[in-house]
């Protein structure tokens, strides 16, 4: 499953390294992270990582497969 996560602010390259499975793109006042999520446990692990790093997830959505 592919997911897109939008977080508040522009996260640094160093902080983005905490999410090696996600690609990062900067948007106005947001960072968009996109990548494969293998299962529900992986999804909740990502959400926990966002929380642990103090990142606020504005939006999360599953993307259609290409």
mmCIF file of the N, C-alpha and C atoms, coordinates in Angstrom:
data_MODEL
# 
_entry.id   MODEL 
# 
loop_
_atom_site.group_PDB 
_atom_site.id 
_atom_site.type_symbol 
_atom_site.label_atom_id 
_atom_site.label_alt_id 
_atom_site.label_comp_id 
_atom_site.label_asym_id 
_atom_site.label_entity_id 
_atom_site.label_seq_id 
_atom_site.pdbx_PDB_ins_code 
_atom_site.Cartn_x 
_atom_site.Cartn_y 
_atom_site.Cartn_z 
_atom_site.occupancy 
_atom_site.B_iso_or_equiv 
_atom_site.pdbx_formal_charge 
_atom_site.auth_seq_id 
_atom_site.auth_comp_id 
_atom_site.auth_asym_id 
_atom_site.auth_atom_id 
_atom_site.pdbx_PDB_model_num 
ATOM 1   N N  . UNK A 1 1  ? 0.839  -1.180 0.000   1.00 0.00 ? 1  UNK A N  1 
ATOM 2   C CA . UNK A 1 1  ? 0.000  0.000  0.000   1.00 0.00 ? 1  UNK A CA 1 
ATOM 3   C C  . UNK A 1 1  ? 0.883  1.241  0.000   1.00 0.00 ? 1  UNK A C  1 
ATOM 4   N N  . UNK A 1 2  ? 0.535  2.207  -0.823  1.00 0.00 ? 2  UNK A N  1 
ATOM 5   C CA . UNK A 1 2  ? 1.246  3.488  -0.840  1.00 0.00 ? 2  UNK A CA 1 
ATOM 6   C C  . UNK A 1 2  ? 0.456  4.498  -0.026  1.00 0.00 ? 2  UNK A C  1 
ATOM 7   N N  . UNK A 1 3  ? 1.177  5.252  0.811   1.00 0.00 ? 3  UNK A N  1 
ATOM 8   C CA . UNK A 1 3  ? 0.549  6.272  1.637   1.00 0.00 ? 3  UNK A CA 1 
ATOM 9   C C  . UNK A 1 3  ? 1.233  7.615  1.432   1.00 0.00 ? 3  UNK A C  1 
ATOM 10  N N  . UNK A 1 4  ? 0.448  8.660  1.652   1.00 0.00 ? 4  UNK A N  1 
ATOM 11  C CA . UNK A 1 4  ? 0.954  10.035 1.655   1.00 0.00 ? 4  UNK A CA 1 
ATOM 12  C C  . UNK A 1 4  ? 0.667  10.624 3.029   1.00 0.00 ? 4  UNK A C  1 
ATOM 13  N N  . UNK A 1 5  ? 1.700  11.224 3.609   1.00 0.00 ? 5  UNK A N  1 
ATOM 14  C CA . UNK A 1 5  ? 1.571  11.889 4.899   1.00 0.00 ? 5  UNK A CA 1 
ATOM 15  C C  . UNK A 1 5  ? 1.946  13.356 4.704   1.00 0.00 ? 5  UNK A C  1 
ATOM 16  N N  . UNK A 1 6  ? 1.103  14.254 5.174   1.00 0.00 ? 6  UNK A N  1 
ATOM 17  C CA . UNK A 1 6  ? 1.412  15.691 5.141   1.00 0.00 ? 6  UNK A CA 1 
ATOM 18  C C  . UNK A 1 6  ? 1.623  16.138 6.571   1.00 0.00 ? 6  UNK A C  1 
ATOM 19  N N  . UNK A 1 7  ? 2.800  16.701 6.840   1.00 0.00 ? 7  UNK A N  1 
ATOM 20  C CA . UNK A 1 7  ? 3.113  17.170 8.183   1.00 0.00 ? 7  UNK A CA 1 
ATOM 21  C C  . UNK A 1 7  ? 3.341  18.684 8.169   1.00 0.00 ? 7  UNK A C  1 
ATOM 22  N N  . UNK A 1 8  ? 3.099  19.299 9.298   1.00 0.00 ? 8  UNK A N  1 
ATOM 23  C CA . UNK A 1 8  ? 3.268  20.739 9.441   1.00 0.00 ? 8  UNK A CA 1 
ATOM 24  C C  . UNK A 1 8  ? 4.740  21.107 9.332   1.00 0.00 ? 8  UNK A C  1 
ATOM 25  N N  . UNK A 1 9  ? 5.016  22.173 8.587   1.00 0.00 ? 9  UNK A N  1 
ATOM 26  C CA . UNK A 1 9  ? 6.371  22.703 8.489   1.00 0.00 ? 9  UNK A CA 1 
ATOM 27  C C  . UNK A 1 9  ? 7.241  21.951 7.508   1.00 0.00 ? 9  UNK A C  1 
ATOM 28  N N  . UNK A 1 10 ? 8.408  22.499 7.297   1.00 0.00 ? 10 UNK A N  1 
ATOM 29  C CA . UNK A 1 10 ? 9.399  21.903 6.395   1.00 0.00 ? 10 UNK A CA 1 
ATOM 30  C C  . UNK A 1 10 ? 10.418 21.149 7.236   1.00 0.00 ? 10 UNK A C  1 
ATOM 31  N N  . UNK A 1 11 ? 10.362 19.831 7.192   1.00 0.00 ? 11 UNK A N  1 
ATOM 32  C CA . UNK A 1 11 ? 11.293 19.057 8.010   1.00 0.00 ? 11 UNK A CA 1 
ATOM 33  C C  . UNK A 1 11 ? 12.648 18.981 7.313   1.00 0.00 ? 11 UNK A C  1 
ATOM 34  N N  . UNK A 1 12 ? 13.678 18.958 8.097   1.00 0.00 ? 12 UNK A N  1 
ATOM 35  C CA . UNK A 1 12 ? 15.044 18.958 7.584   1.00 0.00 ? 12 UNK A CA 1 
ATOM 36  C C  . UNK A 1 12 ? 15.405 17.608 6.977   1.00 0.00 ? 12 UNK A C  1 
ATOM 37  N N  . UNK A 1 13 ? 16.475 17.608 6.232   1.00 0.00 ? 13 UNK A N  1 
ATOM 38  C CA . UNK A 1 13 ? 16.998 16.371 5.651   1.00 0.00 ? 13 UNK A CA 1 
ATOM 39  C C  . UNK A 1 13 ? 17.358 15.392 6.755   1.00 0.00 ? 13 UNK A C  1 
ATOM 40  N N  . UNK A 1 14 ? 17.943 15.886 7.828   1.00 0.00 ? 14 UNK A N  1 
ATOM 41  C CA . UNK A 1 14 ? 18.336 15.022 8.948   1.00 0.00 ? 14 UNK A CA 1 
ATOM 42  C C  . UNK A 1 14 ? 17.111 14.358 9.568   1.00 0.00 ? 14 UNK A C  1 
ATOM 43  N N  . UNK A 1 15 ? 16.042 15.136 9.782   1.00 0.00 ? 15 UNK A N  1 
ATOM 44  C CA . UNK A 1 15 ? 14.835 14.559 10.362  1.00 0.00 ? 15 UNK A CA 1 
ATOM 45  C C  . UNK A 1 15 ? 14.172 13.597 9.376   1.00 0.00 ? 15 UNK A C  1 
ATOM 46  N N  . UNK A 1 16 ? 14.223 13.895 8.093   1.00 0.00 ? 16 UNK A N  1 
ATOM 47  C CA . UNK A 1 16 ? 13.639 13.018 7.083   1.00 0.00 ? 16 UNK A CA 1 
ATOM 48  C C  . UNK A 1 16 ? 14.338 11.662 7.063   1.00 0.00 ? 16 UNK A C  1 
ATOM 49  N N  . UNK A 1 17 ? 15.583 11.612 7.503   1.00 0.00 ? 17 UNK A N  1 
ATOM 50  C CA . UNK A 1 17 ? 16.322 10.345 7.556   1.00 0.00 ? 17 UNK A CA 1 
ATOM 51  C C  . UNK A 1 17 ? 15.714 9.370  8.558   1.00 0.00 ? 17 UNK A C  1 
ATOM 52  N N  . UNK A 1 18 ? 14.850 9.865  9.445   1.00 0.00 ? 18 UNK A N  1 
ATOM 53  C CA . UNK A 1 18 ? 14.141 8.987  10.377  1.00 0.00 ? 18 UNK A CA 1 
ATOM 54  C C  . UNK A 1 18 ? 13.062 8.177  9.658   1.00 0.00 ? 18 UNK A C  1 
ATOM 55  N N  . UNK A 1 19 ? 12.815 8.528  8.391   1.00 0.00 ? 19 UNK A N  1 
ATOM 56  C CA . UNK A 1 19 ? 11.799 7.852  7.581   1.00 0.00 ? 19 UNK A CA 1 
ATOM 57  C C  . UNK A 1 19 ? 12.425 7.391  6.254   1.00 0.00 ? 19 UNK A C  1 
ATOM 58  N N  . UNK A 1 20 ? 13.369 6.452  6.302   1.00 0.00 ? 20 UNK A N  1 
ATOM 59  C CA . UNK A 1 20 ? 14.082 6.053  5.084   1.00 0.00 ? 20 UNK A CA 1 
ATOM 60  C C  . UNK A 1 20 ? 13.176 5.424  4.033   1.00 0.00 ? 20 UNK A C  1 
ATOM 61  N N  . UNK A 1 21 ? 12.036 4.908  4.454   1.00 0.00 ? 21 UNK A N  1 
ATOM 62  C CA . UNK A 1 21 ? 11.128 4.273  3.505   1.00 0.00 ? 21 UNK A CA 1 
ATOM 63  C C  . UNK A 1 21 ? 10.216 5.257  2.787   1.00 0.00 ? 21 UNK A C  1 
ATOM 64  N N  . UNK A 1 22 ? 10.294 6.541  3.153   1.00 0.00 ? 22 UNK A N  1 
ATOM 65  C CA . UNK A 1 22 ? 9.424  7.552  2.560   1.00 0.00 ? 22 UNK A CA 1 
ATOM 66  C C  . UNK A 1 22 ? 10.236 8.582  1.775   1.00 0.00 ? 22 UNK A C  1 
ATOM 67  N N  . UNK A 1 23 ? 9.685  9.014  0.650   1.00 0.00 ? 23 UNK A N  1 
ATOM 68  C CA . UNK A 1 23 ? 10.280 10.098 -0.136  1.00 0.00 ? 23 UNK A CA 1 
ATOM 69  C C  . UNK A 1 23 ? 9.726  11.412 0.374   1.00 0.00 ? 23 UNK A C  1 
ATOM 70  N N  . UNK A 1 24 ? 10.560 12.449 0.392   1.00 0.00 ? 24 UNK A N  1 
ATOM 71  C CA . UNK A 1 24 ? 10.163 13.747 0.943   1.00 0.00 ? 24 UNK A CA 1 
ATOM 72  C C  . UNK A 1 24 ? 10.051 14.770 -0.164  1.00 0.00 ? 24 UNK A C  1 
ATOM 73  N N  . UNK A 1 25 ? 8.991  15.584 -0.085  1.00 0.00 ? 25 UNK A N  1 
ATOM 74  C CA . UNK A 1 25 ? 8.808  16.731 -0.981  1.00 0.00 ? 25 UNK A CA 1 
ATOM 75  C C  . UNK A 1 25 ? 8.308  17.889 -0.135  1.00 0.00 ? 25 UNK A C  1 
ATOM 76  N N  . UNK A 1 26 ? 8.853  19.063 -0.389  1.00 0.00 ? 26 UNK A N  1 
ATOM 77  C CA . UNK A 1 26 ? 8.437  20.242 0.366   1.00 0.00 ? 26 UNK A CA 1 
ATOM 78  C C  . UNK A 1 26 ? 7.294  20.935 -0.351  1.00 0.00 ? 26 UNK A C  1 
ATOM 79  N N  . UNK A 1 27 ? 6.324  21.386 0.426   1.00 0.00 ? 27 UNK A N  1 
ATOM 80  C CA . UNK A 1 27 ? 5.183  22.158 -0.071  1.00 0.00 ? 27 UNK A CA 1 
ATOM 81  C C  . UNK A 1 27 ? 5.104  23.402 0.817   1.00 0.00 ? 27 UNK A C  1 
ATOM 82  N N  . UNK A 1 28 ? 4.345  24.417 0.417   1.00 0.00 ? 28 UNK A N  1 
ATOM 83  C CA . UNK A 1 28 ? 4.231  25.612 1.258   1.00 0.00 ? 28 UNK A CA 1 
ATOM 84  C C  . UNK A 1 28 ? 3.754  25.259 2.674   1.00 0.00 ? 28 UNK A C  1 
ATOM 85  N N  . UNK A 1 29 ? 4.602  25.510 3.643   1.00 0.00 ? 29 UNK A N  1 
ATOM 86  C CA . UNK A 1 29 ? 4.329  25.305 5.072   1.00 0.00 ? 29 UNK A CA 1 
ATOM 87  C C  . UNK A 1 29 ? 4.042  23.854 5.449   1.00 0.00 ? 29 UNK A C  1 
ATOM 88  N N  . UNK A 1 30 ? 4.411  22.923 4.574   1.00 0.00 ? 30 UNK A N  1 
ATOM 89  C CA . UNK A 1 30 ? 4.202  21.498 4.836   1.00 0.00 ? 30 UNK A CA 1 
ATOM 90  C C  . UNK A 1 30 ? 5.335  20.683 4.239   1.00 0.00 ? 30 UNK A C  1 
ATOM 91  N N  . UNK A 1 31 ? 5.442  19.459 4.717   1.00 0.00 ? 31 UNK A N  1 
ATOM 92  C CA . UNK A 1 31 ? 6.297  18.466 4.079   1.00 0.00 ? 31 UNK A CA 1 
ATOM 93  C C  . UNK A 1 31 ? 5.414  17.288 3.722   1.00 0.00 ? 31 UNK A C  1 
ATOM 94  N N  . UNK A 1 32 ? 5.578  16.789 2.509   1.00 0.00 ? 32 UNK A N  1 
ATOM 95  C CA . UNK A 1 32 ? 4.812  15.632 2.036   1.00 0.00 ? 32 UNK A CA 1 
ATOM 96  C C  . UNK A 1 32 ? 5.761  14.440 1.995   1.00 0.00 ? 32 UNK A C  1 
ATOM 97  N N  . UNK A 1 33 ? 5.386  13.375 2.666   1.00 0.00 ? 33 UNK A N  1 
ATOM 98  C CA . UNK A 1 33 ? 6.168  12.143 2.682   1.00 0.00 ? 33 UNK A CA 1 
ATOM 99  C C  . UNK A 1 33 ? 5.319  11.048 2.058   1.00 0.00 ? 33 UNK A C  1 
ATOM 100 N N  . UNK A 1 34 ? 5.896  10.340 1.085   1.00 0.00 ? 34 UNK A N  1 
ATOM 101 C CA . UNK A 1 34 ? 5.158  9.322  0.335   1.00 0.00 ? 34 UNK A CA 1 
ATOM 102 C C  . UNK A 1 34 ? 5.995  8.052  0.257   1.00 0.00 ? 34 UNK A C  1 
ATOM 103 N N  . UNK A 1 35 ? 5.334  6.912  0.428   1.00 0.00 ? 35 UNK A N  1 
ATOM 104 C CA . UNK A 1 35 ? 6.058  5.663  0.277   1.00 0.00 ? 35 UNK A CA 1 
ATOM 105 C C  . UNK A 1 35 ? 5.209  4.452  0.570   1.00 0.00 ? 35 UNK A C  1 
ATOM 106 N N  . UNK A 1 36 ? 5.837  3.285  0.408   1.00 0.00 ? 36 UNK A N  1 
ATOM 107 C CA . UNK A 1 36 ? 5.172  2.014  0.636   1.00 0.00 ? 36 UNK A CA 1 
ATOM 108 C C  . UNK A 1 36 ? 5.048  1.750  2.134   1.00 0.00 ? 36 UNK A C  1 
ATOM 109 N N  . UNK A 1 37 ? 3.880  1.296  2.524   1.00 0.00 ? 37 UNK A N  1 
ATOM 110 C CA . UNK A 1 37 ? 3.618  0.849  3.894   1.00 0.00 ? 37 UNK A CA 1 
ATOM 111 C C  . UNK A 1 37 ? 3.240  -0.621 3.778   1.00 0.00 ? 37 UNK A C  1 
ATOM 112 N N  . UNK A 1 38 ? 3.988  -1.468 4.445   1.00 0.00 ? 38 UNK A N  1 
ATOM 113 C CA . UNK A 1 38 ? 3.835  -2.911 4.238   1.00 0.00 ? 38 UNK A CA 1 
ATOM 114 C C  . UNK A 1 38 ? 2.592  -3.504 4.891   1.00 0.00 ? 38 UNK A C  1 
ATOM 115 N N  . UNK A 1 39 ? 2.228  -2.999 6.064   1.00 0.00 ? 39 UNK A N  1 
ATOM 116 C CA . UNK A 1 39 ? 1.065  -3.536 6.763   1.00 0.00 ? 39 UNK A CA 1 
ATOM 117 C C  . UNK A 1 39 ? 0.620  -2.545 7.836   1.00 0.00 ? 39 UNK A C  1 
ATOM 118 N N  . UNK A 1 40 ? -0.409 -2.928 8.582   1.00 0.00 ? 40 UNK A N  1 
ATOM 119 C CA . UNK A 1 40 ? -0.963 -2.045 9.602   1.00 0.00 ? 40 UNK A CA 1 
ATOM 120 C C  . UNK A 1 40 ? 0.050  -1.732 10.704  1.00 0.00 ? 40 UNK A C  1 
ATOM 121 N N  . UNK A 1 41 ? 0.850  -2.713 11.089  1.00 0.00 ? 41 UNK A N  1 
ATOM 122 C CA . UNK A 1 41 ? 1.871  -2.490 12.122  1.00 0.00 ? 41 UNK A CA 1 
ATOM 123 C C  . UNK A 1 41 ? 2.887  -1.452 11.651  1.00 0.00 ? 41 UNK A C  1 
ATOM 124 N N  . UNK A 1 42 ? 3.280  -1.511 10.397  1.00 0.00 ? 42 UNK A N  1 
ATOM 125 C CA . UNK A 1 42 ? 4.213  -0.537 9.828   1.00 0.00 ? 42 UNK A CA 1 
ATOM 126 C C  . UNK A 1 42 ? 3.591  0.856  9.852   1.00 0.00 ? 42 UNK A C  1 
ATOM 127 N N  . UNK A 1 43 ? 2.309  0.953  9.494   1.00 0.00 ? 43 UNK A N  1 
ATOM 128 C CA . UNK A 1 43 ? 1.600  2.233  9.495   1.00 0.00 ? 43 UNK A CA 1 
ATOM 129 C C  . UNK A 1 43 ? 1.591  2.844  10.894  1.00 0.00 ? 43 UNK A C  1 
ATOM 130 N N  . UNK A 1 44 ? 1.225  2.042  11.891  1.00 0.00 ? 44 UNK A N  1 
ATOM 131 C CA . UNK A 1 44 ? 1.198  2.564  13.263  1.00 0.00 ? 44 UNK A CA 1 
ATOM 132 C C  . UNK A 1 44 ? 2.599  2.899  13.761  1.00 0.00 ? 44 UNK A C  1 
ATOM 133 N N  . UNK A 1 45 ? 3.592  2.166  13.301  1.00 0.00 ? 45 UNK A N  1 
ATOM 134 C CA . UNK A 1 45 ? 4.978  2.479  13.652  1.00 0.00 ? 45 UNK A CA 1 
ATOM 135 C C  . UNK A 1 45 ? 5.399  3.835  13.098  1.00 0.00 ? 45 UNK A C  1 
ATOM 136 N N  . UNK A 1 46 ? 4.995  4.118  11.852  1.00 0.00 ? 46 UNK A N  1 
ATOM 137 C CA . UNK A 1 46 ? 5.289  5.428  11.259  1.00 0.00 ? 46 UNK A CA 1 
ATOM 138 C C  . UNK A 1 46 ? 4.612  6.545  12.049  1.00 0.00 ? 46 UNK A C  1 
ATOM 139 N N  . UNK A 1 47 ? 3.338  6.341  12.392  1.00 0.00 ? 47 UNK A N  1 
ATOM 140 C CA . UNK A 1 47 ? 2.613  7.360  13.151  1.00 0.00 ? 47 UNK A CA 1 
ATOM 141 C C  . UNK A 1 47 ? 3.264  7.604  14.518  1.00 0.00 ? 47 UNK A C  1 
ATOM 142 N N  . UNK A 1 48 ? 3.742  6.551  15.139  1.00 0.00 ? 48 UNK A N  1 
ATOM 143 C CA . UNK A 1 48 ? 4.441  6.690  16.418  1.00 0.00 ? 48 UNK A CA 1 
ATOM 144 C C  . UNK A 1 48 ? 5.738  7.469  16.235  1.00 0.00 ? 48 UNK A C  1 
ATOM 145 N N  . UNK A 1 49 ? 6.471  7.190  15.156  1.00 0.00 ? 49 UNK A N  1 
ATOM 146 C CA . UNK A 1 49 ? 7.709  7.923  14.862  1.00 0.00 ? 49 UNK A CA 1 
ATOM 147 C C  . UNK A 1 49 ? 7.438  9.409  14.666  1.00 0.00 ? 49 UNK A C  1 
ATOM 148 N N  . UNK A 1 50 ? 6.364  9.734  13.910  1.00 0.00 ? 50 UNK A N  1 
ATOM 149 C CA . UNK A 1 50 ? 5.992  11.143 13.738  1.00 0.00 ? 50 UNK A CA 1 
ATOM 150 C C  . UNK A 1 50 ? 5.760  11.790 15.101  1.00 0.00 ? 50 UNK A C  1 
ATOM 151 N N  . UNK A 1 51 ? 4.992  11.113 15.945  1.00 0.00 ? 51 UNK A N  1 
ATOM 152 C CA . UNK A 1 51 ? 4.668  11.647 17.260  1.00 0.00 ? 51 UNK A CA 1 
ATOM 153 C C  . UNK A 1 51 ? 5.918  11.797 18.126  1.00 0.00 ? 51 UNK A C  1 
ATOM 154 N N  . UNK A 1 52 ? 6.768  10.786 18.131  1.00 0.00 ? 52 UNK A N  1 
ATOM 155 C CA . UNK A 1 52 ? 7.990  10.829 18.937  1.00 0.00 ? 52 UNK A CA 1 
ATOM 156 C C  . UNK A 1 52 ? 8.905  11.986 18.544  1.00 0.00 ? 52 UNK A C  1 
ATOM 157 N N  . UNK A 1 53 ? 8.880  12.345 17.261  1.00 0.00 ? 53 UNK A N  1 
ATOM 158 C CA . UNK A 1 53 ? 9.724  13.449 16.779  1.00 0.00 ? 53 UNK A CA 1 
ATOM 159 C C  . UNK A 1 53 ? 9.022  14.802 16.870  1.00 0.00 ? 53 UNK A C  1 
ATOM 160 N N  . UNK A 1 54 ? 7.806  14.817 17.413  1.00 0.00 ? 54 UNK A N  1 
ATOM 161 C CA . UNK A 1 54 ? 7.079  16.067 17.585  1.00 0.00 ? 54 UNK A CA 1 
ATOM 162 C C  . UNK A 1 54 ? 6.495  16.621 16.296  1.00 0.00 ? 54 UNK A C  1 
ATOM 163 N N  . UNK A 1 55 ? 6.289  15.757 15.306  1.00 0.00 ? 55 UNK A N  1 
ATOM 164 C CA . UNK A 1 55 ? 5.728  16.190 14.030  1.00 0.00 ? 55 UNK A CA 1 
ATOM 165 C C  . UNK A 1 55 ? 4.213  16.046 14.057  1.00 0.00 ? 55 UNK A C  1 
ATOM 166 N N  . UNK A 1 56 ? 3.534  17.054 13.562  1.00 0.00 ? 56 UNK A N  1 
ATOM 167 C CA . UNK A 1 56 ? 2.069  17.040 13.527  1.00 0.00 ? 56 UNK A CA 1 
ATOM 168 C C  . UNK A 1 56 ? 1.606  16.595 12.144  1.00 0.00 ? 56 UNK A C  1 
ATOM 169 N N  . UNK A 1 57 ? 0.927  15.452 12.095  1.00 0.00 ? 57 UNK A N  1 
ATOM 170 C CA . UNK A 1 57 ? 0.398  14.941 10.832  1.00 0.00 ? 57 UNK A CA 1 
ATOM 171 C C  . UNK A 1 57 ? -0.916 15.666 10.539  1.00 0.00 ? 57 UNK A C  1 
ATOM 172 N N  . UNK A 1 58 ? -0.939 16.406 9.444   1.00 0.00 ? 58 UNK A N  1 
ATOM 173 C CA . UNK A 1 58 ? -2.129 17.144 9.034   1.00 0.00 ? 58 UNK A CA 1 
ATOM 174 C C  . UNK A 1 58 ? -3.079 16.252 8.250   1.00 0.00 ? 58 UNK A C  1 
ATOM 175 N N  . UNK A 1 59 ? -2.501 15.364 7.452   1.00 0.00 ? 59 UNK A N  1 
ATOM 176 C CA . UNK A 1 59 ? -3.311 14.496 6.592   1.00 0.00 ? 59 UNK A CA 1 
ATOM 177 C C  . UNK A 1 59 ? -2.554 13.220 6.297   1.00 0.00 ? 59 UNK A C  1 
ATOM 178 N N  . UNK A 1 60 ? -3.291 12.133 6.231   1.00 0.00 ? 60 UNK A N  1 
ATOM 179 C CA . UNK A 1 60 ? -2.721 10.846 5.884   1.00 0.00 ? 60 UNK A CA 1 
ATOM 180 C C  . UNK A 1 60 ? -3.738 10.180 4.962   1.00 0.00 ? 60 UNK A C  1 
ATOM 181 N N  . UNK A 1 61 ? -3.263 9.653  3.841   1.00 0.00 ? 61 UNK A N  1 
ATOM 182 C CA . UNK A 1 61 ? -4.203 8.972  2.946   1.00 0.00 ? 61 UNK A CA 1 
ATOM 183 C C  . UNK A 1 61 ? -3.505 7.869  2.177   1.00 0.00 ? 61 UNK A C  1 
ATOM 184 N N  . UNK A 1 62 ? -4.278 6.838  1.906   1.00 0.00 ? 62 UNK A N  1 
ATOM 185 C CA . UNK A 1 62 ? -3.781 5.740  1.076   1.00 0.00 ? 62 UNK A CA 1 
ATOM 186 C C  . UNK A 1 62 ? -3.928 6.157  -0.374  1.00 0.00 ? 62 UNK A C  1 
ATOM 187 N N  . UNK A 1 63 ? -2.887 5.946  -1.154  1.00 0.00 ? 63 UNK A N  1 
ATOM 188 C CA . UNK A 1 63 ? -2.885 6.313  -2.566  1.00 0.00 ? 63 UNK A CA 1 
ATOM 189 C C  . UNK A 1 63 ? -3.227 5.108  -3.421  1.00 0.00 ? 63 UNK A C  1 
ATOM 190 N N  . UNK A 1 64 ? -3.852 5.338  -4.575  1.00 0.00 ? 64 UNK A N  1 
ATOM 191 C CA . UNK A 1 64 ? -4.110 4.210  -5.460  1.00 0.00 ? 64 UNK A CA 1 
ATOM 192 C C  . UNK A 1 64 ? -2.805 3.643  -5.996  1.00 0.00 ? 64 UNK A C  1 
ATOM 193 N N  . UNK A 1 65 ? -2.795 2.356  -6.208  1.00 0.00 ? 65 UNK A N  1 
ATOM 194 C CA . UNK A 1 65 ? -1.594 1.716  -6.767  1.00 0.00 ? 65 UNK A CA 1 
ATOM 195 C C  . UNK A 1 65 ? -1.465 2.105  -8.233  1.00 0.00 ? 65 UNK A C  1 
ATOM 196 N N  . UNK A 1 66 ? -0.219 2.359  -8.696  1.00 0.00 ? 66 UNK A N  1 
ATOM 197 C CA . UNK A 1 66 ? -0.024 2.749  -10.106 1.00 0.00 ? 66 UNK A CA 1 
ATOM 198 C C  . UNK A 1 66 ? -0.317 1.625  -11.074 1.00 0.00 ? 66 UNK A C  1 
# 
